[in-house]
């Protein structure tokens, strides 16, 4: 804290103290915890965004997905057979290994009967397959492991809220310089 008081200019990333955020947010910034000091506000905001992203991804890692239905489980098997949403023809096209036979088959279908190609379809399918995989694998875990993960939810939610409440402030707002009026 003594080193922080010597700081003449710059920006500080300040986190609220532990406790009920509705009460803590009204406390003066000098009572908050200094996370790190920066030369610029932009550098401070970048770290703040990174910390929030980390807190949210950690929370997402333990948040239980919905229980998969039998249809979801069948879709997951289908996803595995497709190689995560990229069937062989799409995979070959993507890897530049398209065969002449495939292009002849595609050309033999009249244009008005061709199924429109959505360039994002493989991506949508891959996202769906990843979601199905996460759900099926999570609910296949032993009950004790699921309970252990879910027990961390309140702590991680509080951490995320605290991270959202962090602020980048000028150093002078926390440690006023002597002889300088506000």
MODELLER restraints for C-alpha pairs under 7 A, 6 or more apart:
rsr = mdl.restraints
at = mdl.atoms
rsr.add(forms.Gaussian(group=physical.xy_distance, feature=features.Distance(at['CA:5:A'], at['CA:175:A']), mean=5.86, stdev=0.5))
rsr.add(forms.Gaussian(group=physical.xy_distance, feature=features.Distance(at['CA:9:A'], at['CA:171:A']), mean=5.75, stdev=0.5))
rsr.add(forms.Gaussian(group=physical.xy_distance, feature=features.Distance(at['CA:9:A'], at['CA:172:A']), mean=6.72, stdev=0.5))
rsr.add(forms.Gaussian(group=physical.xy_distance, feature=features.Distance(at['CA:10:A'], at['CA:38:A']), mean=5.76, stdev=0.5))
rsr.add(forms.Gaussian(group=physical.xy_distance, feature=features.Distance(at['CA:10:A'], at['CA:39:A']), mean=4.74, stdev=0.5))
rsr.add(forms.Gaussian(group=physical.xy_distance, feature=features.Distance(at['CA:10:A'], at['CA:40:A']), mean=6.27, stdev=0.5))
rsr.add(forms.Gaussian(group=physical.xy_distance, feature=features.Distance(at['CA:10:A'], at['CA:170:A']), mean=5.97, stdev=0.5))
rsr.add(forms.Gaussian(group=physical.xy_distance, feature=features.Distance(at['CA:10:A'], at['CA:171:A']), mean=5.53, stdev=0.5))
rsr.add(forms.Gaussian(group=physical.xy_distance, feature=features.Distance(at['CA:11:A'], at['CA:37:A']), mean=5.77, stdev=0.5))
rsr.add(forms.Gaussian(group=physical.xy_distance, feature=features.Distance(at['CA:11:A'], at['CA:38:A']), mean=4.98, stdev=0.5))
rsr.add(forms.Gaussian(group=physical.xy_distance, feature=features.Distance(at['CA:11:A'], at['CA:39:A']), mean=6.07, stdev=0.5))
rsr.add(forms.Gaussian(group=physical.xy_distance, feature=features.Distance(at['CA:11:A'], at['CA:40:A']), mean=6.10, stdev=0.5))
rsr.add(forms.Gaussian(group=physical.xy_distance, feature=features.Distance(at['CA:11:A'], at['CA:41:A']), mean=5.89, stdev=0.5))
rsr.add(forms.Gaussian(group=physical.xy_distance, feature=features.Distance(at['CA:11:A'], at['CA:44:A']), mean=6.87, stdev=0.5))
rsr.add(forms.Gaussian(group=physical.xy_distance, feature=features.Distance(at['CA:11:A'], at['CA:168:A']), mean=6.43, stdev=0.5))
rsr.add(forms.Gaussian(group=physical.xy_distance, feature=features.Distance(at['CA:11:A'], at['CA:169:A']), mean=5.55, stdev=0.5))
rsr.add(forms.Gaussian(group=physical.xy_distance, feature=features.Distance(at['CA:11:A'], at['CA:170:A']), mean=4.46, stdev=0.5))
rsr.add(forms.Gaussian(group=physical.xy_distance, feature=features.Distance(at['CA:11:A'], at['CA:171:A']), mean=5.14, stdev=0.5))
rsr.add(forms.Gaussian(group=physical.xy_distance, feature=features.Distance(at['CA:12:A'], at['CA:34:A']), mean=6.71, stdev=0.5))
rsr.add(forms.Gaussian(group=physical.xy_distance, feature=features.Distance(at['CA:12:A'], at['CA:36:A']), mean=5.91, stdev=0.5))
rsr.add(forms.Gaussian(group=physical.xy_distance, feature=features.Distance(at['CA:12:A'], at['CA:37:A']), mean=4.52, stdev=0.5))
rsr.add(forms.Gaussian(group=physical.xy_distance, feature=features.Distance(at['CA:12:A'], at['CA:38:A']), mean=6.08, stdev=0.5))
rsr.add(forms.Gaussian(group=physical.xy_distance, feature=features.Distance(at['CA:12:A'], at['CA:168:A']), mean=5.52, stdev=0.5))
rsr.add(forms.Gaussian(group=physical.xy_distance, feature=features.Distance(at['CA:12:A'], at['CA:169:A']), mean=5.41, stdev=0.5))
rsr.add(forms.Gaussian(group=physical.xy_distance, feature=features.Distance(at['CA:12:A'], at['CA:170:A']), mean=6.19, stdev=0.5))
rsr.add(forms.Gaussian(group=physical.xy_distance, feature=features.Distance(at['CA:12:A'], at['CA:171:A']), mean=5.77, stdev=0.5))
rsr.add(forms.Gaussian(group=physical.xy_distance, feature=features.Distance(at['CA:13:A'], at['CA:34:A']), mean=6.06, stdev=0.5))
rsr.add(forms.Gaussian(group=physical.xy_distance, feature=features.Distance(at['CA:13:A'], at['CA:35:A']), mean=5.41, stdev=0.5))
rsr.add(forms.Gaussian(group=physical.xy_distance, feature=features.Distance(at['CA:13:A'], at['CA:36:A']), mean=5.42, stdev=0.5))
rsr.add(forms.Gaussian(group=physical.xy_distance, feature=features.Distance(at['CA:13:A'], at['CA:37:A']), mean=6.37, stdev=0.5))
rsr.add(forms.Gaussian(group=physical.xy_distance, feature=features.Distance(at['CA:13:A'], at['CA:44:A']), mean=6.16, stdev=0.5))
rsr.add(forms.Gaussian(group=physical.xy_distance, feature=features.Distance(at['CA:13:A'], at['CA:166:A']), mean=6.79, stdev=0.5))
rsr.add(forms.Gaussian(group=physical.xy_distance, feature=features.Distance(at['CA:13:A'], at['CA:167:A']), mean=5.69, stdev=0.5))
rsr.add(forms.Gaussian(group=physical.xy_distance, feature=features.Distance(at['CA:13:A'], at['CA:168:A']), mean=4.55, stdev=0.5))
rsr.add(forms.Gaussian(group=physical.xy_distance, feature=features.Distance(at['CA:13:A'], at['CA:169:A']), mean=6.58, stdev=0.5))
rsr.add(forms.Gaussian(group=physical.xy_distance, feature=features.Distance(at['CA:14:A'], at['CA:32:A']), mean=6.11, stdev=0.5))
rsr.add(forms.Gaussian(group=physical.xy_distance, feature=features.Distance(at['CA:14:A'], at['CA:33:A']), mean=5.58, stdev=0.5))
rsr.add(forms.Gaussian(group=physical.xy_distance, feature=features.Distance(at['CA:14:A'], at['CA:34:A']), mean=4.64, stdev=0.5))
rsr.add(forms.Gaussian(group=physical.xy_distance, feature=features.Distance(at['CA:14:A'], at['CA:35:A']), mean=5.64, stdev=0.5))
rsr.add(forms.Gaussian(group=physical.xy_distance, feature=features.Distance(at['CA:14:A'], at['CA:166:A']), mean=5.53, stdev=0.5))
rsr.add(forms.Gaussian(group=physical.xy_distance, feature=features.Distance(at['CA:14:A'], at['CA:167:A']), mean=5.32, stdev=0.5))
rsr.add(forms.Gaussian(group=physical.xy_distance, feature=features.Distance(at['CA:14:A'], at['CA:168:A']), mean=6.30, stdev=0.5))
rsr.add(forms.Gaussian(group=physical.xy_distance, feature=features.Distance(at['CA:15:A'], at['CA:32:A']), mean=5.76, stdev=0.5))
rsr.add(forms.Gaussian(group=physical.xy_distance, feature=features.Distance(at['CA:15:A'], at['CA:33:A']), mean=5.12, stdev=0.5))
rsr.add(forms.Gaussian(group=physical.xy_distance, feature=features.Distance(at['CA:15:A'], at['CA:34:A']), mean=6.37, stdev=0.5))
rsr.add(forms.Gaussian(group=physical.xy_distance, feature=features.Distance(at['CA:15:A'], at['CA:35:A']), mean=6.53, stdev=0.5))
rsr.add(forms.Gaussian(group=physical.xy_distance, feature=features.Distance(at['CA:15:A'], at['CA:165:A']), mean=6.88, stdev=0.5))
rsr.add(forms.Gaussian(group=physical.xy_distance, feature=features.Distance(at['CA:15:A'], at['CA:166:A']), mean=4.45, stdev=0.5))
rsr.add(forms.Gaussian(group=physical.xy_distance, feature=features.Distance(at['CA:15:A'], at['CA:167:A']), mean=6.65, stdev=0.5))
rsr.add(forms.Gaussian(group=physical.xy_distance, feature=features.Distance(at['CA:16:A'], at['CA:24:A']), mean=6.40, stdev=0.5))
rsr.add(forms.Gaussian(group=physical.xy_distance, feature=features.Distance(at['CA:16:A'], at['CA:25:A']), mean=6.63, stdev=0.5))
rsr.add(forms.Gaussian(group=physical.xy_distance, feature=features.Distance(at['CA:16:A'], at['CA:32:A']), mean=4.83, stdev=0.5))
rsr.add(forms.Gaussian(group=physical.xy_distance, feature=features.Distance(at['CA:16:A'], at['CA:33:A']), mean=6.16, stdev=0.5))
rsr.add(forms.Gaussian(group=physical.xy_distance, feature=features.Distance(at['CA:16:A'], at['CA:162:A']), mean=6.71, stdev=0.5))
rsr.add(forms.Gaussian(group=physical.xy_distance, feature=features.Distance(at['CA:16:A'], at['CA:165:A']), mean=6.89, stdev=0.5))
rsr.add(forms.Gaussian(group=physical.xy_distance, feature=features.Distance(at['CA:16:A'], at['CA:166:A']), mean=6.45, stdev=0.5))
rsr.add(forms.Gaussian(group=physical.xy_distance, feature=features.Distance(at['CA:17:A'], at['CA:24:A']), mean=6.60, stdev=0.5))
rsr.add(forms.Gaussian(group=physical.xy_distance, feature=features.Distance(at['CA:17:A'], at['CA:32:A']), mean=5.34, stdev=0.5))
rsr.add(forms.Gaussian(group=physical.xy_distance, feature=features.Distance(at['CA:17:A'], at['CA:33:A']), mean=6.09, stdev=0.5))
rsr.add(forms.Gaussian(group=physical.xy_distance, feature=features.Distance(at['CA:29:A'], at['CA:174:A']), mean=5.83, stdev=0.5))
rsr.add(forms.Gaussian(group=physical.xy_distance, feature=features.Distance(at['CA:30:A'], at['CA:174:A']), mean=5.26, stdev=0.5))
rsr.add(forms.Gaussian(group=physical.xy_distance, feature=features.Distance(at['CA:38:A'], at['CA:44:A']), mean=6.00, stdev=0.5))
rsr.add(forms.Gaussian(group=physical.xy_distance, feature=features.Distance(at['CA:41:A'], at['CA:168:A']), mean=6.89, stdev=0.5))
rsr.add(forms.Gaussian(group=physical.xy_distance, feature=features.Distance(at['CA:44:A'], at['CA:168:A']), mean=6.06, stdev=0.5))
rsr.add(forms.Gaussian(group=physical.xy_distance, feature=features.Distance(at['CA:45:A'], at['CA:168:A']), mean=6.61, stdev=0.5))
rsr.add(forms.Gaussian(group=physical.xy_distance, feature=features.Distance(at['CA:51:A'], at['CA:163:A']), mean=6.88, stdev=0.5))
rsr.add(forms.Gaussian(group=physical.xy_distance, feature=features.Distance(at['CA:52:A'], at['CA:160:A']), mean=6.72, stdev=0.5))
rsr.add(forms.Gaussian(group=physical.xy_distance, feature=features.Distance(at['CA:52:A'], at['CA:163:A']), mean=5.77, stdev=0.5))
rsr.add(forms.Gaussian(group=physical.xy_distance, feature=features.Distance(at['CA:52:A'], at['CA:164:A']), mean=6.46, stdev=0.5))
rsr.add(forms.Gaussian(group=physical.xy_distance, feature=features.Distance(at['CA:55:A'], at['CA:159:A']), mean=6.90, stdev=0.5))
rsr.add(forms.Gaussian(group=physical.xy_distance, feature=features.Distance(at['CA:55:A'], at['CA:160:A']), mean=5.33, stdev=0.5))
rsr.add(forms.Gaussian(group=physical.xy_distance, feature=features.Distance(at['CA:56:A'], at['CA:160:A']), mean=6.37, stdev=0.5))
rsr.add(forms.Gaussian(group=physical.xy_distance, feature=features.Distance(at['CA:59:A'], at['CA:153:A']), mean=6.96, stdev=0.5))
rsr.add(forms.Gaussian(group=physical.xy_distance, feature=features.Distance(at['CA:59:A'], at['CA:156:A']), mean=5.72, stdev=0.5))
rsr.add(forms.Gaussian(group=physical.xy_distance, feature=features.Distance(at['CA:59:A'], at['CA:157:A']), mean=6.83, stdev=0.5))
rsr.add(forms.Gaussian(group=physical.xy_distance, feature=features.Distance(at['CA:62:A'], at['CA:149:A']), mean=5.53, stdev=0.5))
rsr.add(forms.Gaussian(group=physical.xy_distance, feature=features.Distance(at['CA:62:A'], at['CA:150:A']), mean=6.21, stdev=0.5))
rsr.add(forms.Gaussian(group=physical.xy_distance, feature=features.Distance(at['CA:62:A'], at['CA:153:A']), mean=6.90, stdev=0.5))
rsr.add(forms.Gaussian(group=physical.xy_distance, feature=features.Distance(at['CA:63:A'], at['CA:150:A']), mean=6.80, stdev=0.5))
rsr.add(forms.Gaussian(group=physical.xy_distance, feature=features.Distance(at['CA:63:A'], at['CA:153:A']), mean=6.95, stdev=0.5))
rsr.add(forms.Gaussian(group=physical.xy_distance, feature=features.Distance(at['CA:65:A'], at['CA:135:A']), mean=5.34, stdev=0.5))
rsr.add(forms.Gaussian(group=physical.xy_distance, feature=features.Distance(at['CA:66:A'], at['CA:135:A']), mean=6.50, stdev=0.5))
rsr.add(forms.Gaussian(group=physical.xy_distance, feature=features.Distance(at['CA:67:A'], at['CA:135:A']), mean=6.60, stdev=0.5))
rsr.add(forms.Gaussian(group=physical.xy_distance, feature=features.Distance(at['CA:67:A'], at['CA:139:A']), mean=6.67, stdev=0.5))
rsr.add(forms.Gaussian(group=physical.xy_distance, feature=features.Distance(at['CA:68:A'], at['CA:135:A']), mean=6.08, stdev=0.5))
rsr.add(forms.Gaussian(group=physical.xy_distance, feature=features.Distance(at['CA:68:A'], at['CA:136:A']), mean=6.09, stdev=0.5))
rsr.add(forms.Gaussian(group=physical.xy_distance, feature=features.Distance(at['CA:72:A'], at['CA:132:A']), mean=6.49, stdev=0.5))
rsr.add(forms.Gaussian(group=physical.xy_distance, feature=features.Distance(at['CA:73:A'], at['CA:136:A']), mean=6.74, stdev=0.5))
rsr.add(forms.Gaussian(group=physical.xy_distance, feature=features.Distance(at['CA:76:A'], at['CA:129:A']), mean=6.33, stdev=0.5))
rsr.add(forms.Gaussian(group=physical.xy_distance, feature=features.Distance(at['CA:76:A'], at['CA:132:A']), mean=5.75, stdev=0.5))
rsr.add(forms.Gaussian(group=physical.xy_distance, feature=features.Distance(at['CA:76:A'], at['CA:133:A']), mean=6.26, stdev=0.5))
rsr.add(forms.Gaussian(group=physical.xy_distance, feature=features.Distance(at['CA:79:A'], at['CA:85:A']), mean=5.63, stdev=0.5))
rsr.add(forms.Gaussian(group=physical.xy_distance, feature=features.Distance(at['CA:79:A'], at['CA:129:A']), mean=5.74, stdev=0.5))
rsr.add(forms.Gaussian(group=physical.xy_distance, feature=features.Distance(at['CA:84:A'], at['CA:126:A']), mean=5.45, stdev=0.5))
rsr.add(forms.Gaussian(group=physical.xy_distance, feature=features.Distance(at['CA:84:A'], at['CA:129:A']), mean=5.88, stdev=0.5))
rsr.add(forms.Gaussian(group=physical.xy_distance, feature=features.Distance(at['CA:85:A'], at['CA:122:A']), mean=5.92, stdev=0.5))
rsr.add(forms.Gaussian(group=physical.xy_distance, feature=features.Distance(at['CA:85:A'], at['CA:125:A']), mean=4.94, stdev=0.5))
rsr.add(forms.Gaussian(group=physical.xy_distance, feature=features.Distance(at['CA:85:A'], at['CA:126:A']), mean=4.84, stdev=0.5))
rsr.add(forms.Gaussian(group=physical.xy_distance, feature=features.Distance(at['CA:85:A'], at['CA:129:A']), mean=6.63, stdev=0.5))
rsr.add(forms.Gaussian(group=physical.xy_distance, feature=features.Distance(at['CA:86:A'], at['CA:122:A']), mean=5.90, stdev=0.5))
rsr.add(forms.Gaussian(group=physical.xy_distance, feature=features.Distance(at['CA:92:A'], at['CA:98:A']), mean=5.33, stdev=0.5))
